[in-house]
Amino acid sequence: MPTRVTVIGAGFSGLSVATSLADKGYDVTILEKNESPGGRARLFKAEGFTFDMGPSWYWMPDVFETYFARFGKKPSDYYNLVRLDPSYSVVFGPDEAVDIPASLRELKALFDQIEPGSGARLDAFLNQAAYKYRVGIHDFVWRPSRSITEFMSLKLLYDVARLDVFQSFASHARKFFKHPRLLQLIEFPILFLGATPQNTPAMYSLMNYAEMTGGTWYPMGGMHEIVKGMVTLAEEKGVKMLYNEAVERIETVAEAGGQTSAKRIHTNQGIFEADVVVASADYNHVETTLVAPSERNYSDDYWKKRVMAPSSLLFYLGVNKRIPKLQHHNLFFDEDFGLHAQEIYETPKWPTRPLFYASAPSKTDPSVAPAGMENVFLLIPVAPDLVDDEATREHYYQLIMQRLEAYVGENVRDHVVYKRSYAHRDFKADYNAFRGNAYGLANTLMQTAFLKPNLKNKKVRNLFYTGQLTVPGPGVPPSLISGLVVADEVAKEFNV
């Protein structure tokens, strides 16, 4: 009888680990608490609009290619990618915006226009970042990080030195660029990594390399097309998908030698036997709710000390007209970046004058909105664990819509025919998200590699963890990698 694996959660990491294990010959079942797959990348439809609920940026296409190639497939077998040009637009004020071209040659010319001589310095910056990307994305993130010994080799120590892990991103960027506009362009990906540029390792310039050389892409139909492709592939491999199965308890049994094993998964619908359990659900939720206190890896005090990446206040809008000037992706940097970052990471509070992001996928994809209308997704990065109520949501909606209207030069609010908000309490309800986070753990030096929560339970011999609160970290590409890494670890310990 094949080894039975139960995966808790059908997000990217859950689908990844399930597909990999099924491909290796395991009998795999996914239990998903919601009515559809995708986790934070679910979709919903309303009034003729199709909304991606979470991730909207498609970066690192090579990671997606690597994932599907693992099973003899390619992304184009499941969805159609288009490269965006411009990649995105950065709004500095009502009358000032910069479109970021897809062409690196044009991008260097843009840098030179803003700060003479910076085009050549961008080349130098990206050459260093390319090395970090090669080592980081093609080596470091594929290590299970279960022990410090995985990183104890002379070559790796040499690589670590060149990765600038002990230098801040802020100081590194200022070696190349002086103009505040360029620094904002370079530092913007850091806002979602979970710390200020001053507290983020310079290693993460690999994100700039991914963005500027790998490109910004979009799967026609929306980001959920990736999920649909992954589900199709999982089912081709024999994975069984069960929805509306909220896991309530992982039952363990004592074995000879004093070890404990996960034996049964109790859900709101029934009981499932398992030989191996992989939790793609929120790590903290599994620890504090699904296993016994004596079986936890980490204490409440440990979790209280974790530095979280931001949560988000989201708005999904259906607008009954087209909106001029908006690109597919738009970053509104028309307020103080430093103040907003401080109010997320250092003195957590609802932001005074937030930066925000606006996505209008209907600019690229007519299928996501009725003809002549616009699909708009708004996101404000905010600190986790804030008190979230309707009055607060409405305050920020009016605040950012006023700025959006000032930029496009037209009334938009009177043309909104559909509106839905989403924030901390929704992340907790839908995903059991620790402190209502949206992006997982912050990518600080002390929460990197083997310093992240371990992918294996130390007390329950057949319980593993995958996803954004363990290695390698948050984001769609890391979640795909996390699933593949954990599947390989399961295979090492539990032969089919």
N, C-alpha and C positions, 0 to 999 in steps of 0.2 A: 504494500500500500504506500503511495507517494507521501512524503512528508507534507503535512498540512500547515500552511502558513496563513494566518489571518492578519491583514493589514487594516489598521484603524485610520480611516480618512482617505478621501479620493482627490486630494490636491495634487500638485505637480510631483512632490516627493513620493506620495503614496502610489500614484500611478507608475512612477519610475521604478520603485522597488518591486512592486507587484509584477510588472511586465518582465523585469530582469529575472526574478525568481521563477516565474512561470516558464520563461525561455530555458531555464536551467533544469526544468523537470519537476518543479514543486507544484503542489496542488494549492492554488492561491485564491483566497476570497477577500474582497475589500468590503468593509462595513463603513458606510457613509451616513452621518447623522442627518444631512440635508437631503432634499429630494432630487438633487442633480450633482454631477461631479464638478471638480475644478477648484474647490476650496475658495480662496480669495479671488480666483479667476472665473467664478461663475458668471452667468449672464442672466438678464431678465428682459422681457419685452413688455411694452406698454404704449398704447395709443399709436401703434405703427412704428415705434422706435425700438431699436435693439441696443441695449446698453451692456458693455463690459463692466463688471462690478469692481474690478481691481486693476491688475497690471495693464498698462497701456503702451509701455515702451518695449520694443523688440530690439535688443542689443545682443551682441555676441552670437551672431548666427552660426559660427563654427561649433559652439556648444550644442546647439540643436541638431546640427548635422552629425556630430559625434554621437549624440543620443540615438537618433534613428538608425545610424549606420551600425550600431551595436546589434541591431536586429535585421540587418540586410535591407534597410529602408532608407528613404531620404525625406526631408520635409515636404518636397513637392508631391510626394505620393498622397499627402493628406491635406495640404493647403497651399494657396498661391501667395507668395511673398512679393511685395513691391517695395522698392527702396524710395524713401521720401526725400524730396529735394524741393525746398530746403528741408534739412533735417528737423529743424525747429526754429522758432522765432523767439527772441528775447526782447521783452518790452521794458524800456527804462523810464517811460513816461508817456503821457498822452500823445506826444508828437515825436517820440523817439523810440525806434525799434530796430533791431538788427536781425536779419534772416541769416541763419547759419547754413552755408552751402554744403552740399554733399561732397563736392569736389575738394580734395585736399589742396590743390593748387589755388582754387578760388578762396579757400579758407585762409591760406597764408597771405594772400593779397588783402583780404579783409583785415587780418591782424596788422599788416603793414600800414593800412589806411588809418587804423586807430592809434597805433604806436609804431612809428617808423623803425624798421630793423627787427620787429618782433616776429616777422614771418620766418626768418632763419632761426630765431630762437625757438619758435614752435617746432621746427624740424628737430632741433637738439632735444627739446623736452620730450617729443614723441619717440625719438630713438631710445632714450632712457626708459620711457614707459613701455616700449615694445618688449624690452628684456623682462621687465616686471610682469608683463602679460604672459609671456612665454613660460616663465618659471611659475608664476602664480596660478595661472589657469590650466597649464598643462602638466603641472607637477604638484605643487602644494595642496591645491584643493582636492586632489584625488587621494590624499593620505587620510586614513581613518582617524588619525590623531588620538589613538587610544593610549599612547605612551610618548613621553618626551624622546625616547630612544629612536623613534621614527625620524627624528630631525637631527640626530647626532652623527653627521658625517662631514668630512672636510669639505666636500663639494657643496653640501647644503649650507654649511657655515659661510662659505664664500658667497653663495647665492644670497643668503640673508643679508650679508654686508652690502651687497649691491642693490638689494631691494629697498634700502632706506627705511627699514621698519622702525628705527629709533629717531628718525627725523620727522618733524611735523609736515603735513601737506602744505600748510600756509607758508612756512619758511622755504620749502622746496619751490613752490610756485613763484615766490618773489625773487628767486635767483634768475628767473627767465623773463618775468613780466612786471611792469611797474604801473601801467594804466589801470585804474580801478575797474573799467569796463571789462578788460581782458581778464583780470583776476576773478571777477564775477562769473565770466564764461567758463573759466577753468575750474572754479570751485563749486559750481552748482551741483554736480553729482554727489558731492560730499554731504549735502543737506539731508540726503536720504540714507546715509550710512550710519548715522547714529551718534555723531559727535561734531563739534565745530572743526573747521579746518586746522585750528591750532592744536587740537587733540586727536587728530586722525593721522595715522602713519602715512608718510609720503609714498609708500608702496602703492597706495590706491590711485596714483596717477595712471595705473593700468586701466581704470575706468575711462579716462580721457582717451587713451589709445583705442579702447573698444569702441567708443562713441565716434571718434574722428576718423578712424581708418576702417573700422568694421561696418560703420554706417548705422543709420536708424531705419528700421524696416516696419512693415505693417502686413499682417496676414489678412487678405481680403475676407470680409465677413466678420472680422474682429478677432481679438486675442483668444476668445473662447474656441476659435477654430483649432488652435494648438491642442486644447483639452480634448476636443472631439477626435482629433487625429490620434492622440495618445490613448483614448478609450477604445477606439477602433482597433489599434494595434494590441492593446492589452487583451481584448476579447479574442482577437485572432490567435493569441498565445494561450488562450484557455482561462484567463482570469474571470472569476465570477464577481459581478458588481451588484451589491445589495444596498438600496437607498432607504432613507428614513429609519436607519438602524443606529440609534444613539447608544453608544457604549456606556454602561453604568458601572461595570465592575470587571476587573480582571481577577479571576479566581486562581489561586496558586495551590500547589500541593507540595508537601515535603517529600524528598527522595532520599534514597540511601546515601550516606555520607554527609548528611546535613544540608544538602543543596535544596533549593526551592525552584519549582518550575511553574510557569503559567500554563494552566490546563484548560480553563473554560473562559469564554468571553460572554458576559451577560449584557444584553441590550434591552431596550424597551420592547423589542419584538420577540426575543427568545434567547436561547443559549447556544453557543457555537464551540465545538471542540477544536483545539489547536495544538500543534506540536511546536510551533514558533509563532511569536506575536511581534509585529513591527508597528510601532505607534507613529503614524504620520500626523496625529492630532497634536495639539499644543502640549509641549513637553511638561510644563508646569501643571497643567490640568491633569495629565496622566499621573504625575507624581502625587498630587494633593487630593485627587478624587477617585482614581481608578485602581490604585494599588494600596495595600495596607501601609500605615506609617512606617513600620519596620522594614518595608521593602523599597523605600525611597532611596534614590541616589543622593539627594541634596535636601538640606534643611530649609525651613522657612527663612532663616537668617541669610542663607546663601542666596535665595531668590530675591530677597529684599535688596541685596547689594548689587544685583545685576544692573548694568547700564543698558537701557532699552533704546532702540531706534525709535523714530517718531511714530505716533499714531496719525490719523488723518480725519479731517472733516471733509466729506465728499458731498457733491450735489450732482444729480443726474437730471438734465434739463432737455425737454423737447421744445424746440422753438419753431413757430409756424412761418418763418422766413429765413432766408440766407443771411449770414452775418459777414459784412465786409471786413477785410484786413486780417481776420483770424486765419492762421495756418492750422495744419493738423495738430501740431504741438506748439504751445505758447507758454513761455515762462514770464510771469509778471514780476520783474525785479525793480519795480517802481517805488520800493520802500527800502529801509535799511536792512541789508542782509545780516549784519552783525547782531542787531537788536533781535531780529526774529530767531536767529540761531541760539542766542543767549536764553530767550524765553522758551525754547524747546529743551535745551540740554543743561543749562547751568542754574537758572532760576525758573523752574517749570511753572507755566501759567498760560492761560489763554492769551494769545499774542496781541500786542498793542496795535501794531501796523503790519499785518502779515504779508509776506510774499505769497503768491499762489500760482497754480498751474491750471491752464485751460486746454482741454483737448476737444477738437472738433473732427472726429473721424469721418463725418459725412463729407468733409472736403476731399477725401480720397475715395470713399466707399459709399456709393449711393444706396446700397442695400440697407444701411443702418438707420435711415430716416425716410419718411415719405417725401415724394418729389417736391422740390422747392422749400424744404424745411432743413433745419440744422439739429444735429445731435451734439450736445455739449456736456462735457464732463469737467467738473471743477474740483480741485483738490487743494486744501490748505494743510501743510505739514504742521502738526501740533504735538505738544508733549503728551506722553501716555498718562493714563490714570487721572484725567481731569474730570470734574463734575460736568456731565453732558446733559443739557436740557434743551427743549424746543426754543426757548427764548434766546439762548446763546447761539444756536444754529441760525436762527433768523437774523440775528444781529450781524453775523459774519456774511450771510448771504447778501444782505443789503450793502454791506461794506465793499465786498469784492465786485458785486455787479455794478455798483456805481463807478468803480475804476475801469471795469471792462467796457462799459458804455462810453466813458470818457475817451477811451482809446479807439473804439470803432466808430465813434461819432454818431451813434444812433441809439434810440431807445430799444432795449432788448426785453426788459422785465415785463412790459405789457404784452409781449408776444410769446411768453412762456406758456405753453399749453399742457405741459407735464413737468412735474417737479418732485423729486424725492431726495431726502438727505440721509446721510449715513455717517456714524461716528462711533465713539468708544463703546457705548452700550450695545450697538449692533455687532461690533467685532466680538464682544463677549458672548452675546446670545448665539450668533451664527457659528463662531469658531472656538468658543471657550478661550479667547485670546487673553493671555496673561497681561493684566493691567490695561486691557483694551488696546494693545499694540497693533500696528498694521504691518510693521516691517521686521519684527523679530529683535534679536540682540544687536546692540551697537557694535560696529567693527572697530573697537578700540584694541590697543596692543595687548591689554590684559584679558581680552576676550577673543583671542585668536588661536586657531589650531587646537592643541591639546588643552588650552585654557577655556575652551567652550564646554558646555555640558556634554558628557560622554555619550557616544551613540549606543552604548551597551549598558543595560542595568547590571550593577555589580552584585546584586543579591538574588535576582531572578535570572537563572542562567539562559533562558530562551526568550528574553524580552529585549527588543532593540528599539532605538528611536531614530527617526529621520525627519528632515525638514528644517525650517528656518531658525529654530532655537538650538540646533546642534551643528555639527560640521557639514559643509564648509561655511554656511551662513545664509543670510536672507537674499531674496531675489529669485527670479525664475530660473536662470541658468544654474546658480548654486543648488537650487532645490532638485533639479534634474540630476545633477552630479551626486547630491546627497543620497538619492535613492539608489543609484548604481553602486556607490561605495558601500552602503549598508547591505545591499544584496550580496556583494562579494564577501562581506564579513560573515553573513549568515551561512553562505555556502562553505566557508572554511570550517565552520563549527558543526554544521548539521548537514551531513551528506544525504543526497536523495536516495 
